Every structure is written in structure tokens, then in C-alpha cells.
Amino acid sequence: MMHPDDVVVANTCTMPGSAATADTVTDWLRSRIAKLIGLDAVDISPTTPFRDLGLNSSLVVTITEELSEWSNVPLDVTAMYESPTIEALAQFLLEQQDLHQVT
């Protein structure tokens, strides 16, 4: 669940009307993770493993829920464990988005 003070960060990378791009998802993830761990988004590499960013299980759940809500793509919390970088998670989301639109 998003908190009111997080709305600005979460909305800085608005989801396009039809479909996300890898860059849009990557920017959203970098911005959101940066806010949660107290870094600047530019300091977070899309290829850095989430474990190296210090994300605990509570933050993983928060990010997954917010990403699912933002993208309108149902995601299981295991998505961040199975796709352990921003780059991998963005690609996974795009694949799920394609599957979600087909069904």
C-alpha cells in the first residue's frame, strides 16, 4: 500500500496508456527503490542485484505490490526473487504485460 508522501515518487514515471517500455519500468523501479533505501535513483544500476541494494522481504513485498498496481499487471511477490535485478524485473514485467493483454 502506498503512503501519501510516496505518491510523488511513484508517479514520477507515469505508466503509458497502452503499454510500458523497458525504460519506463526501469525508471519507475529505480525511482521507487531509491526512495525506499535513501539513495538517488541515478546511483542505482539496473544490473545491481536487489540483495546488494539491501532490500529486505518487507521492501520486496511493498515494491512488488506497488509495481503491480502501477503497471496494472498482476505480480506475485516471488517475481523479485526470480528476476533479481531491475533490468531482469523490467523484462519480466513486460513479458507478463504481454501475457496479461492476450488473456
LINTALIN-V277379 format. One line per field, one symbol per residue. phi: phi as a letter, one per 40 degrees, with the letter a starting at -180 (. if undefined). A space follows every 10 residues. Layout:
phi->???
This chain:
phi->.ccdcccccc ccbccccbac bdcccccccc cccdccbgbc dccbccbcdd cccgcccccc cdcccccccc cgbcbcdcdc ccbcbddccc cccccccccc ccc
